[in-house]
């Protein structure tokens, strides 16, 4: 049995009830909210393990706005968010993920897929919530504050770059393909071009360059990328 508490933010009662039934049968506990003010109150009062967040909600703020607000709040930013939406276009998925969402699931979805995606995101988030900071070279990753520092100076990262860096630092010295990185950092079934990873790697290297740490992210020809403190021959 799971003891994790899931907050379902969905304004269509039939969908919300179907999700509650599915998750309770899988052993999760559930909270429900039909709009953003109610959702925010539930998050503050109960601090769920994960939020299932509908893109389209009543009121003047969307699910994306709420996700962005959570990710900017130091006390709440580590709660993982899975966006629920009927929008299937790739640019909307990128938009949602750039707002800090941990994964994305498009309606209609199977109950089995929903449960497996929730479990996968919870596994990833628990792996990143270690008590002690992870230190590699001059870099230190503190999952509690979701902060990366280089020589004790904060490196300003966006939510996507942070998750990518957190994955690299918790899985050093191994080469990953672009597809593996997409799956590990964004979740499976997120339909983004593999080359999107290259864009985020370039951004990450640029952010690390002032601290002479950009070379830790190594390109592995014919495979993808590796995070290593050991210099590799070209």
Beta strands, then each sheet from edge to edge (+ up, - down):
strand 1: 5-9
strand 2: 29-33
strand 3: 50-54
strand 4: 80-85
strand 5: 103-106
strand 6: 134-136
strand 7: 139-142
strand 8: 147-150
strand 9: 153-155
strand 10: 175-177
strand 11: 217-220
strand 12: 224-227
sheet 1: 2+ 1+ 3+ 4+ 5+
sheet 2: 6+ 7- 8+ 9-
sheet 3: 10+ 12- 11+
end
